[in-house]
Each structure stands twice: as C-alpha cells, then as structure tokens.
C-alpha cells in the first residue's frame, strides 16, 4: 500500500511539474537553443515532495537538475531508461549527500513538457533512502532492508525472536521485511487483553 501511495504521489507531482509555467519557460529556452542554468529546476522543486527532478532534452541528456546539477550535460543511465508517460518505476540514481555522491534506488516518472514540442522531458521522483526505509519500518513494525548491486544500502527497525522474511524486488534493488515473533506475540497479548476487558 505504501508503494502504491508513493507511485500515485510521484506520478501526480511530476505531471504537475511538467505543466508548471517555470518548467515550460526553461523547456522553451532549451528548444530555442539556449541552455538553461544547471540548477534552474530548483525553483520548480521547491515545496514539492520530490527528491529527483531533472529536465532532459530529446536525446536524453540532462539539461537542468534540481538536486544534482553536476550531472548536467550527461546522459544519466538510470533516468534515461524511464519512458515518458509510463507508470513510475524504480531505477538507480546518483544522489549528493554528506558522504558524497551515492547510487540509490528511486521511484521516478517521466512526463513530456508539452510546450517544448518534444524538445524536453521532465524526470522526477523520490529517492528510496534511509528516511523512506525508516518510515516503512515504523509503519510495518518490521526490520526493513533495501539493497542491491552497487547501491548504498539502507536499513531500519528490528525483528526480535524467530523471524519471517519477505523479499520484494524493486527494480535494481531488493526490499526485505523481517517480522519477529516477539512482535506477533505482543500483538496477540494486546488483542487478548482488549477482548478480555471488553467482555
């Protein structure tokens, strides 16, 4: 359910950004052959629930980025694999943080900037990072791990006692949830107390 909610949020947010007048102005500048500033997309990202936002040209080259302007002028492998108009997908993206640049999974969508007549596509979404993994651990009461080849791992939560594990593939990553028997036992005891006091 959390991934479904996030997919809907990403699709809606990226669509709104693609239709934003600031995005359209930047894309028209690109269409006219004038390169926008590397971080021009920051103005579009402000106040939106996105941690990835890049404007790419028709050949897939990043032309402005809200979060990693150093990649402007490059084809970002993860982002270039995302097709406009398709549902959000998980791809590897480069993320700048206190430790430097890391490769993380991100749920992203691509939408054409209609005003640019095919000259520009907006790619945006949410990095599935430590904060997201911690939120998922709080929601599920489980030990949550997100890892994949070459990706910076993230983990949060705990599972005490014997555990039941479930692994879910997320593009280049694997999400593992481990629920411990201690949590199940505690839930049963709480339900039993509620039923006894209600009766």
N, C-alpha and C positions, 0 to 999 in steps of 0.2 A: 504494500500500500504506500509506503514511503517513497519508493522509486516511481510509482505511478503519479504521485503528487508532484515529485520533482520534475518528471518528464513534462507534465502539464505546465508547471511554472516556467520551465526553460523555454518550451515552445511559445508560450504566450509572451514572455519577456523579450525573446529575440525577435518575434514578429513585430512587437511594439517599437523596438529599437530600429528595425529596418524601415519602419514608416515614420520615424522621428524626423522633423524638419532639419535638425542638425546633421543627422546621418545623410539625408538626401543632399544637403549642401556640400558635404565632404565628398560624396559619391559623384556629384556633378562636377566638382573641381577635378576629380580623378578622370572623369570622362573627357574633360576639356584638355587633358594632358598636363595638368598642374598637380604635382604630387602634394598631398596633404601633409601636415606635420605628423611626425611619427606617433605622437600621443594625442592626436585630435579626437580620438574616440573616447578619451577620458570624460569629456563633457557629456557624452551620451550615457556612459556607465554610471555617473553619479546618481545616487538614490535608487538604483535598480539592483535586484538580487542576483547579479551576475558577477562571476569571478574570472570569466574568459570573455573577451569581446574584441574581435579583430575584423577589420574591413579588408577583403582581398579583391584583387582585380580578376578579370576574366580568365587569366592564365593561372590563377591560384596563388599568386604572390601576395603576401601580406603588405598592405599599404599604410595602415594605421592600426595601432593596438592600444587599448586602454590599460593593459596590465603588463605587457612585455614589449615595449617599443623597440628594444634592441633587436628584435626579430624582423622588423620591417625591412622589406627588400628580399626576404627569404620565402621559400615555399615551406611551410610548416607541415611535416609529414602527417601528423595526426589530424590537423584541421583541414588539410587539403583532401582528405578522404571522405569528408562529410558533404553529402549532396544537398543542394537547395531544395526545400520543400519536403524533405523526408522527415520522419519522426526523429526525435533526439536519440543519439547513440553515444556510447562510451568509447572514447579514443584517448590515446596518450597525448598529453600536452606539457609543454615546458612552463614551469611556474617559478617566479622570482620570490624568494623569501629570505629570512635572516641567514639561512645556511647557504645561500647562493641559488643557482638555478637547478631545479629538480624536475624529474619527469614524474607526473602524477596522472591518474585517470581522471577524466572529466566527462560529464554528460553534456553534450553540445548539440546544437541545431544550426542549420544554415538557412538563411532566407535571402532572396534576391532584394536588392534595393531597386524598386520599380522605376524610380525617377532617373536611374542611370542607364536605362535601356540595355541591360545586360553587361554593363561595364563593371559592376561591383556586386559583391555578395557579402552579407554580414554573417559572421560565425560567432556564436556566443553560447555561454552555458555556465555550469557550476563545476568547480574542481571538487572531486570527491577526496577531501583531505582529512586531516586529524579532527577538525571540528565536526565534519559530517559523520565520521566514524563514531565520535563520542556521542553525538546526538542519537545515532542509531542504537548504540549500546544502552543509552538511558531509556529509549522507547521500548526496547525489547527485553531489557534486564539480562542480556547475554554478553559474552565475550565476543567482540567483533574484530575481525582482522581483514584488512584489504591489502593485497599484494599481487605482484605479477613480475615477470621478467623485465629487469631494467627500471622498474617503478620504485619510487620511495614508498616503503611500507607504512601503514598506519594501523594502530590497534587501540582498543579501549575496552573497559568493562572487565568483568571477571565471571568465572564459572567454577563454583566450588562443588566438590563431590564428584560422582561419576558424571560424565558429560555426554550429551548428544550433540553431534556436529552436523551442520548442513552447509554445503559449499554451493555458491551460486556464481556462474560465470558472468562477468560484466566486461564485455569487450576484451581488452588486453589484461584485465585484472580478474582476480577471484575474490569474492566476498565470502568469508567463513563466519558463521554464527555458531557459538558453542553455548548451550544451556546446561547448567549444572543441576544435579539432583537436589542440591540444597535449596535452590530457588523454587523448584517444583514442590519440595516438602513444605517449604514456608507458605507457599500459596495454598496448599491443601489444608494446612493448620489454620490459616486465616479464614478460609471458607468454612471450615468446620466450626470455628468459634462464632462466626456470623450466623450460621444456621442454628447453632445451639442457643444463642441469645435471642434470636428471632422467634424461636419456638417456645 
